[in-house]
């Protein structure tokens, strides 16, 4: 997380994801210490594909969608550390009241919640 915070670059594809992991592992490997690290599955930071990110911004409009949203919130609560929002797609979306993103911001984002 320190490497991410210090070297974030949103203009370079992969810099903050796969290449970040490679940089950290390479640096630690050069210390001579035994590495005891785990690479997390995609759900940990990429719980939704870029083609479906809009569903996270929309308020559920029927019972089936509401059940899906509840299940996704439960899944995120147990399996995710962060949610990649695919800014190229999501920057044009409005955050609807009752949407997954609105709920995540309200429940977890200490910086964002006062602005929503």
C-alpha angles and dihedrals in degrees: 000000000000091000090049092050094046100041106031112148116174092187096064116073113230094007093112097039127029095009091048090058090048092051093050095045092047092050093048093045089058092058092071091234120130110260115231102178137140125211106217124225120257093262088070092073107356105052093154133040117242090246091060102038092107089071089066092059098047124087111239108259101190141026095264093052091045090054090049091050092049091049091049092050090051091048092049091048092057104031111027132078094181141354121237105215099198091231095200088065103027101045091084095051124099116225105240122211109260094021122133092251093050090051093047092050092047093048104036117014110088092183099042103040096075090055099049 
